[in-house]
């Protein structure tokens, strides 16, 4: 069973990480499309309309691939994680159903109006459709995050006569304080991703000497929105999320910092290698007292180490959790620095002439994808060994009738299928970028 559990976890991890590459962009891009369409409506400048149409097409491709890659995850709750579905399905099923019935249909319906309805709608109607797409996208994101937040910090539930969970307080479940902070942090991260992608395409066009007017708009929107979102991801949302982990998942906080001993004036670790067998952190570079301050608000607060807890409550992959957290935090700092510098040069009119920074912006677009993936790994690895924190262990959540060979076989199948989907996606995105923002007449001719 333990081998089967490993393959169940790897299969779900692969499918969810691959899938989230696409909504990670679309949720943030939905906000930027509203900003671009608002600029077009305010100025009456056709260039802003061309810019908006271009990113609507990029959104549509990402949305379609995200839908296709997201479907297998729904089935895995029944095939690979039947124990979890039986135990918590009566609770989490509400938000998963709302995501599909309300948010998804709202998002897909208004996306079709944005793509094909501009000539039938006036500019105000097209802007309203963009706002509705944004609302649907972010509403969809909230329902998914609320589901995950229940698994991280369960609220609003009761235990039924058969031992499974029942929904006792809908609003306590949906407005879980963990969900509110995780949602804010997650959505701002998606805005950072969209800002870096928009800036990367704009930098590419300027370096190639193509679509210079549209590229300037890309950089203007990307740097302005990106620098705000990059700062807010760190503070207050990242800070508040860390404080929730410190309060409700204390062993996870210790593992994230490779901390084994308890005590006050706990340092934050910049670099080091966790040595779990020896119960220590090798070659550390620390800032004294900062972990105590960031976690509990004072430098002298006591921060518990892993040795204060039973080993069966420790996260089961401390090394990967530690490195995921530090990759996320390190890349977040680097991205904030890049965006601040790019925004300053844009506001002073020097960005278009700073070819070195344009190269940095073009090359940096993978960073938010890596950081967001590392962030989700941190959250999910930190929750272990629980699938519903404090209530159900991951080992009890898997389907006992699905053996390791079956899980491995389907994982290999997913790898092959998603490789083909990825190649097709890159081809379609590459074609759109090569074509660039065009006049509406050219779009109709091309279609």
MOPE-V45606 format. One line per field, one symbol per residue. ss: DSSP state (A for helix, B for strand, O for the rest). phi: phi as a letter, one per 30 degrees, with the letter a starting at -180 (. if undefined). psi: psi as a letter, one per 20 degrees, with the letter a starting at -180 (. if undefined). A space follows every 50 residues. Layout:
BEGIN
ss = ???
phi = ???
psi = ???
END
This chain:
BEGIN
ss = OAAAAAAAAAAAAAAAAAAAAAAAAAAAAAAAAAAAAAAAAAAOOAAAAA AAAAAAAAAAAAAAAAAAAAAAAAAAAAAOOAAAAAAAAAAAAAAAAAAA AAAAAAAAAAAAAAAAOOOOOOAAAAAAAAAAAAAAAAAAAAAAAAAAAA AAOOOOBBBOOOOOBBBOOAAAAAOOAAAAAAAAAAAAAAAAAAAAAAAA AAAAAAAAOOOAAAAAAAAAAAAAAAAAAAAAAAAAAAAAAAAAAAAAOA AAAAAAOOOOOOBOOOOBBBBBBBBOOOOBBBBBBBBOOAAAAAAAOOOO OOBOOAAAOOAAAOOOOAAAAAAAAAAAAAAAAAAAAAAAAAAAAAAOOO AAAOAAAAAAAAAOAAAAAAAAAAAAAAAAAAAOOBBBOOOBBAAAAOOO OOOAAAAAAAAAAAAAAAAAAAAAAAAAAAAAAAAOOOOAAAAAAAO
phi = .dddeededdddddddddededdedddddeddddddddddddcidddddd dddeddddedddddddddddeedddddddcbddddddcddcddddddddd dcdddddddddddddccddccddddddddddddddddddedddddddddd ddbdbicbcdddiddbdcbdddddcedddddddeddddddddeddddddd ddddddddibhddddddeddddddddddddddddbcdddddddddddcbe ddddddciccccldhddccdblbdcddchacdhdcbceiddedddbjbdc ddcdcdddbdedcdedbddddedddddedddddddddddddddddddcic ddccddddddddddddeddddddddddeddddddcccceicbdeddcddd dcddddddddddddeddddddddddddddddddddidbddddddddd
psi = hhgggghgggghgghhgggihghhghghhgghgggghhhghghjphhhgg gggghggggggggghhggihghhghhhhghlhggghgjhifihghhghgg hfgghgghghghhggijgihqrhghhghhgghggggghgghghghhghhh hgnpqjrqprhjirqqohoghhghkphgggghgggghhhhggggghgghg gghggghikqlhghhhhghggghghghghhghhgpighghghhgghgimg hggghhjkphqrrrlpqqpgqropnghilrpqlqoqopihggghhiiqhj qppqrhiiqphiiqpjmhghgghgghgggghggghggghgghgghghjji ghinhhhggghhiihighggggghghggghhhhqkqhopigpqhhiiroh iorgggggghggggggghggggggghggghgghhgrprqhhhgggh.
END
